[in-house]
C-alpha cells in the first residue's frame, strides 16, 4: 500500500488512518509503518514466531526491518 511513498509521507498516511479509526492489515518491513502499528506479527517461513507492538519486537526482530 505504501511502498512507493517516502518516509515522511508514509508517516502522514498512517497518522491520517489512525485518526479516522481505520483498521489496516498490511505487509511491510518499513520501520516507520511497524512503529505505527498496534500489533505486529512476525512470520518466518510462513509460521507466526512473534506478535506484539514493534517497540517490544524491535530488539529481537529489528534486523528484518529496513
N, C-alpha and C positions, 0 to 999 in steps of 0.2 A: 504494500500500500504506500509506503513512504520511501522506498528505495531510491527514488530519483530526487529526493529533497536534500538540501544542505542541512546541517545540524541545527542551525537557528530556526529555520522554517519548520523542521520536524518537531522541535520543542513547542513552537506555537500551535502546530496541529494538535499535538497531544493535549496541550492545555485547553484548547477550544473544545475538544471531545470530552475531556473530563468536566469542564464547566457545564456542558449540556447533559451530563449523566449518561453518556453513550457507552454501551458495552462494546468492546472491540476484542476480537480474537485474532491474533496475528502471529507471524513468524518472523523473527529478526535476531540479528546478532549485534545490533547497534546499542551501545551503552545508553545513549540518550533515551531511546524508547524503553529499554529494560528498566531504567531508573523511574520512569513514569508509570510503569505497570503496577497494579495492585498485587498481582500474583504472576510469577514466572515459573514455567515448567521446563526443566532441563531434560532433553531426550538424548540418549546415547544408543545408537544402533536401534532406534525405534522404541526403546524402553524408557519409561519415566524413572529418572535416577534422583531427582530432587525437585522440590516445589517450595515456593515462598516468595517473599519480597526480594528484589535484587540486592538490597542493602545487606541481607543475610547470606545470599548465594554468591555474591561477588568474590569473596575471599577464596572460595573453593573452585568457582567456575569462571572467574573473570578472564582467564586465558582464552575462553571461547568467544568473548565479545571483542568487537573491533572498534 
